[in-house]
Amino acid sequence: MSERSRRADERADNNSADQRSAGKGGEQDIRAELRQVEAELNARWPETRLEPSLDRIRALMDILGEPQRAYQSIHITGTNGKTSTARIVESLLRAFDLRTGRYTSPHVQSITERISLDGESISPERFIATYRDIAPYVAMVDASQPHPMSFFEVMTGMGYAAFADAPVDVAVVEVGMGGGWDATNVIDAAVAVVAPISLDHTERLGGTPGDIAVEKAGIIKKDSAAVIAQQPVDAAHVLLKYAVDVDATVAREGMEFGVMQREVAVGGQLVTLRGLGGEYPDLFLPLHGAHQAHNAAVALAAVEAFFGVGSNQTDQLDIGTVRRAFAEATSPGRLEVVRRSPTVVLDAAHNPAGAAASAAGVSEAFGFTRLVGVVGTSADKDVKAVLEAFEPVLAEVVVTQNSTPRAMPADDLAALAVEVFGAERVQVEPRLDDALSAAVELAEEEGEFAGAGVLVTGSVITVGEARLLLGKE
């Protein structure tokens, strides 16, 4: 165990002991310190401000002794489905008795969600300890570079250090934005996963799926395995050419693996997948929507590639273990039911492709007789296209805004919503709690057993804040 690891463990143990002895007061102290750490991180360049370079994160990794090379890794990029795919990959790896770390973004409710160990968010104590341990080295990098490290770069450094200190056997790492110059791309992952690419962050990544794929392809390393979800033709061409150029082994959804069959089931769906090693029948997946079945197929192929399935090392993963892993998969804020009577569903769709998938998923899985939307978006998204994707499934929409500076003002969102839905179907409630109450009241007009529901969507932040208001931890 490294000296940093011993210090982190000792500090976490001490914090836990203090919390046990001080009771509620100790917990309040820890929460206050976590808020202070989060404030220090938020004082840095935000995730939305980018200076494309790996120089700063490479410098930090060098000072820390290259912690990201202490374990194997699976790297995941794409436009939609990254987090769900990462969580299913993690569930599979853990079912095969591997200790895992998972790094994802953004968080739904708590910043600690971004770094997970063995399927659980890192504890506040350990999050604080990790930050305090690397902070002096971050300051050294800040002083040596033209620009200080960003929020996301420091978080990435924390994740990689926490995984080395745990230690984990394998890290499942989700790209923040893009791929080649994303701060996470200082790992040499044995498996690179490219989830579906569509238009998002076009001002930074390019105006077509093919342009966006150029940057995302950068996570595919020489002699690695590239697991590629179904893609637009121009994006697929870019990814395949890049993989060939770096001598990566390619597995393509629809060719080497894919979804063979799926049917709606209580609490999720029953899927039969074709993997790299053969057929995996009757897997229960407690996630809704066809897009989640495809995410599951990609995740399965990624883990097969990690274990060498399809390369004559082993024929197929144990079906019982795969079934258990799929049944335990979760993805908070992705068509997640958080209340009944009326049913309230949360979904973090925030771009047109994600909204279309969520609209289809909610229609298939729930069969609401009347669905009321609560929508709060970021101003920098293609908001009108998101609203158009949801219009066929929403009887009415309550527009609102979340608490972040990036949020589109409710009145501006309402103007777009009126264009899409018509004025008679749009209600404006700038406060999210008021919007939730209004949507529930509209749904209840159908009667207790009439099958009405509420869908909260438009932003990960909106969903996270709604989740907190509705009492979900």
N, C-alpha and C positions, 0 to 999 in steps of 0.2 A: 504494500500500500504506500502511495506517495505521501510526502509530507503535507501537501495540500489536502489530500484525502483525509489524513489523520486529523488535521485542524478542522476540516469541515464536519467530520463525524463527531469530534469532541464538542464543537460548538452546537451542533444539532442536539446532541445528548444533553448538554447543559441547558439549552433552551427548553427541551422537553421536561427536564427535571424542574426547572424554574416554573414552567407552566403547571406541572402537577402540584407543586407546593403552593404556588400563588393563586391557583384556581382561575377564576374569571379575570382577575387583575392581570395575571401573567398572559393570558390569551389576548387581552386588550393591548398589552405592551407589544406583543408580537405583531398584531395587526397594525399598530401604529408604526412600527419599524418597517413593515412591508410597504405601507403607504409611502413612507419616506424613500425607500429604495425605488419604488415605482416612480415617484416624483423626480428623482435624480435621473432615472432612465428617460423619462419623458422630456427632460430638459435638453436632451440631445436631438439631433436631426430626426424628424419623424420618419416612419416607414414610407410615407408618400414623397419624401424628398430624397432624391438619389444622386449619387456621384459614381457612375459605373466604374468600379475598380475593386480588385481583390487585394490591393496593397496593404490596407489597414488590417483586414482580418488575417492575412498571412503573417503580418508582423506580430500580431497578438498570439497566433498559434505558435510562432517560433519562440517567443519569450516564455510561453507556457510549457514548452517541451513537446509540441505537436500532439496534444491529447486526442485529436480526431483520428489518429493512426493506431490507437490502442484497442480498437474493436473493428469488426466488419460493419458494413453499412449498406442500406438500400436507400436510394435517392429518388424522390418523386417530384415531378413537375407536371405542368398542364394548366388548363384554365379552370376547369370544374372537376370536382370529385377527388381532389388531392387528399383532403383530410379524411374523408370516409375510406378511401383506399388505404391510407396509412394506418388507420385504426384496424382495418380488417387484416392487413399484413401483420401488424403487431399481435393481434389475437391468434393468428396462425403460428407465429414464431413462439409465442408463449406456450401454446398447446404442445409444442414439440420441446418443451423444457429448456428454452433459451431465455436468458435474462435480457430484457429489452430496454432501450431508451427510445423515446419518441419525441421529435421536435416538430411542432406544427404552429401555424399562425393563420389569421389572428386568433386571439382567444375569444371565447364566448362570454365568460363572466369574470374570471380571475386571471391575472397575468401568469400565475403559476401553472395554468393549463398548458402553456407552451412547451414546458419541459416535463416529460413523464418518465417514470421509472417503473418497470413491471406493471404497466397498464394503469398506474395511478399518477395523478398530478404530483409533482414534487411538493414536499411540505413547505409551508411558509418559512419555517426555520432553516431548512436546507437551501431554499431559494436565497434567503438573506445571506447565509453563510457563503454560498457560492459567489454572490455578487461582491461581498466584502473581500473575499480572497483574491479575486481577479482585478479589483478596482485599481490597485497600485500599478498593475501592468498595463491596464487600459490607459491610465494617465501617461505612462511612458510612451505608448503608441501615439496618443494625442499630441504629445510634445514633438514627436519626430516626423509627423505627416503634415502635408499642406492643409488637410481638413481633419477635424476630430472624428472619432468613430461615431457612427449613427446608433440610434436605439436598436435597430435590428442587428447590426454588427455585434454590439455588446451582448445582446440576448443570445446570438448564435455562439459566441465565445463561451458564455455561461453554460449553454446546453452541452457543448462538446466537452467542457471541463467536468461538468456534473456526470456525464456518461463515463468518462475515464475514471473518475473517483469512485463510482458506485461499486465495482465496475460492471459494465454491461457486456454481453456477448455480441450484440448487434444493435446498431442504431437505425431507426427508421426516420428519415429526415425529409421533411417537406420544404420545397423551395419557397422563398418568400415571394419573389417576382422574377419572371424570366427564367434564367438558368445559368448561362455561361458566366456572367458577372455577378450572380447572386452570392451573397456572403456565405451561404451554405456550401458553395462549390469549391471548398478546400479539402473535401473528402474525395477519396478514390473508391467510389462505391463499386462493389462487385456486380450489382444490379441497378440499372437506371430504368425508371418507369416514367412513361409519358402518358398521362391521363388525357382525355379529350381536349383539343385545342379549339378555342373559338375566340371571338373578338372581345377583348377586355384590355384595359391599360394601353389602348392603341397609340396614345400620344408618346408612350415610352418604348413600346415593343414592336409597333408596326401596324399597318392598316389592313393586312390580310392574314389569314391563318398561316400561309406560307412564310410571310415575313416574321410572324411571331415564332414559328417553328425554328427559325434560324437561331434565335437566342436560346430557346428551350433545349435544343439539341446539345448544347454545350455541357450538359451533365453526363452525357454518354462518354465513358472513358475507354481508352485502348484496351482491347481484349476483354471487355466487360460483356454482360448480357443486357440487351435493350429490350424491354417489354413495352410494346406500343399498343395503346388502345385504338379503337376505331377513330379515324381522323379524316378531315376534309382532304381531297385529293392532293392539293398543293402542299399541305402540311406533311402528309405521308411521304411525298416525294422527297422533301427536304430531309426528313428524319432518316429515311432509308439510305439516302446518299451519304449522310454524315456517318451513320453507323458502319457502312461499308468502308468508308475512308479510314476509320479508326479500328477496323478489324473486330468490331463487336458482333456477337451472336444475336440475331434478331428473332423475336417472337411477336407475331402480329395477331391482334384480335380479329377473328373472322377467318384466319388462315391456320395458324398453329394452335390457337386456343379460342374459346368463346362460350357464349350462352347457348345451350342446346334447347332448353325448355324451361319455362317458368310459369307459375300459377299463383294467384293471390291466396294467401293463407291467413288465418287469424293471427294478428300481431306481426305480420310480415309477408314473406313469400317463400315458396318451395321452388328451388332451382336445381337443374341438372346442368353441370358445366363440363365442357371438354377442356382438359388441361394438357400440359405438355407431355404428361405420362399416361393419358387415357381419360376415360369418362369417370366423373364423380356424380353419381345420381342422388336425387332426393336430399338436398342440403337445405335445411331450414335457415333462412336469413331473416332476422328480426328487424329489417329495414324495409321501407316502402319505396316503390317505384322501379320502373325498368332500369333507370340509370344506376340504381344501387346493385342490381344483378350484374350489370356490366362492370361496375367497380369491383365487385366480388370476383369476377372472372379474371380481371387484371391482377388483383391482389394474389389470387391463387397461383397464377402463372409466375408472378414475381417470386413467390416463396419456392415454387418448384425450381425455378432457375437458380435461386440461392443455394438450394440443396443439390443441384446438379441433375435434377430430373430432366430427361430428354437428351442427356449427353452420355448415356450408357453407364452412368454411375448407379442409378437406381431407377426402377421402372415407374413407380407411382408413390405418392404420399399415402400414408395410412388413412383409409377412408373414415374410420371411427374418430380419429384425431381431428381430421378436417371438419367432420360434422360438429364435433364439440366446439371447435374454434369458431365456426360460423354462427352457431347458436348463441355464443357469448358476445358477439360483435355488437358494438354500440356506436352511435354517432350523434351526440347531442346537437340539437338545433337543426337537424336535417329531417324534415317531416316527422318531428317528435311531438307526441301527444303529451301535454302537460296538465290537462284538466278535462273533466267530463261534465256533461249536463250544463251548458252545451260543451261539446268537444272543442278544445283549443289546440291547434297545431302550430308549431313553430318551424319555420324553414328559412335558412340563411341565404336563399337565392338573391343575387345582386347584379346579375348581368342577364341579357336576353336568353342565352342558351340555358343557363341555370333555371331561369323562371319558366321556360317552356317545359323542362324536365320535371320541375316541381308541380306545375299545373297538371300535367298528365298523371303524375304519381298520386296527387291528392284525389283526383277524380277516380282513379282506379281503386285505390285502397280504401276509401271511406264512403263513397256514394252518398254524399250529403245532398239533401233536398234543397238546401239553401246555404250558401257559403258566403260569409262576410269577411272581407279582407281588412287587415290593419297594415298599412304600408308606410314605412319610413326609410328613405334612401339616402345615399351620399350624393352630393351635388355633381361629382365628377363621373358619374355613371351614365349609361344610355337609358335614362329613366323612362322615357316614353316607350321605348321598345320593351322594357320590363313590364310596364303597365299593360301594353298590348298583349303580351304573352299570358297575363293573368285574366284579362277581361272576359274570355269565354267561360271561366269557372267561378267568377265572383259576381254575386247578385248585387252587392253594394260594396263600397270601399270607404274606409275611414282613413284619411291621410293624416300623418303626424310627423314628428321628427324626433331623432334621438338626441342625446346630450352632447355630442361631439361637434367641434367646429366644422367638420366636413359635411355635416348633415344638410340636406336640402331643406330650406325653410318650408314649413307646412303650407303656406299660402302659394309658394311657387310650385310645389308638388301638386296642390289642388288644381292649379290652372292647367297643368298637363293632364291630370286625371279627368277633368271635365271634358277635354278634347277627346279622350279615349272612351270614357264611360257615359258621358252626358251628365249635366248638372244634377238631375234627380237621383242619381246613384252615388253621389259623392258627398261625404260629410267631412268637415275639417275639425280636428281636435289637436292643437299644437302640443299638448302634454300627452305623453305616452300612456300614463295611467288613465287619463280621461278617455283616450282613444280605445283602450281595452274595454273600459266600462261601457262605452257607447256601442262597440261591436257586439259585446255579449248581450246587451239589451236588444239590439236588432235581431240577433240570432234567436233570442228567447221569444220573440214575437211569433215564431212558428209553432210554439207550444213545446212542452218538455220532451215529448217523445216523437217529434216530427222530423228529426234527423238534420237539424241545422248545426252549423259549426262556424268556427272563426279560424282564419289563417293569418298569422303574423309573419311578415316577410319584408324583403327589400334590402336588408343589411345584416351582417353578422352582429354589429353593435346593437341594432334595434332588437334583434332576437335575444341577445344576451341580457339587455335591460328588461325586456318583457319576461324573460325566464326568472329573473330576480324578483320582479313585481309579483309573479305568480307563485312564488315560494319554492322554486327549484334551487337546490344547492349546486 
